[in-house]
Every structure is written in structure tokens, then in C-alpha cells.
Amino acid sequence: MRQLIASVSIPTKEANLNDSAPLLGPLLQHFFAEHLLRQRSVSPQTVASYRDIFRLLLEFLRNEYQLEPAALRITNLDAPSVLRFLDHLELKRRNSAFADH
């Protein structure tokens, strides 16, 4: 099912340049500074885990859209892109989903 959804076409770089949607970088910065640190008061290890996965996601999106992370917009982070990223983690990086409960 996930691979079916992930096969949706990828928007072009040109479409991204004309987009008036917010840039992804400032939203991520706000998520880390405001939500994780101030509102949730998470541990440094949790912040590091989120940082690492977002770094992988931004690298994946950079390769997918041929855009530097500073140019990515929130519209680049849609469900099909996230599903392709999860497939990438499982297939290329050999990561798997697990529950640590």
C-alpha cells in the first residue's frame, strides 16, 4: 500500500520556486526551539534523535527535489514524499520500524 502511494509524481523544482508556501527551515527551527525545548522540555537525547532524523529527511528531500534544504517549502513535505522517505530508510539504509515498549 505504501509503495502505491509513494509512486505519486514528484513536483518539479520550477513549481517549488513559484510557491508562496512557507519555507521549511524556519518551521523546523521553531519546532525545535519552541515546541521541543520550551513546551515539551524534552531531553538532549530526544532533541538529538529528532535532529538526526530531520537531517536524513532534508538530505532525502534535497535529492528528490534537487533543491538545497534552505529552499524547501512546507509543500515539499507532503504524504507521498514522507512515504518515499520511509521506503528509502527501509530499503536503502536498512532501517526498520519498531516499537520500544
Number of C-alpha atoms within 10 A of each C-alpha: 5 11 12 9 13 18 12 12 9 12 13 11 15 9 8 18 13 8 12 10 13 13 17 18 16 12 13 15 11 12 14 17 13 13 14 17 16 11 11 10 12 12 11 11 9 13 15 11 12 13 14 12 11 13 13 13 20 21 15 19 21 17 12 17 19 13 17 12 19 12 17 23 20 16 16 22 14 9 13 19 24 16 17 20 21 20 18 15 17 13 11 10 10 9 12 10 8 6 4 4 3
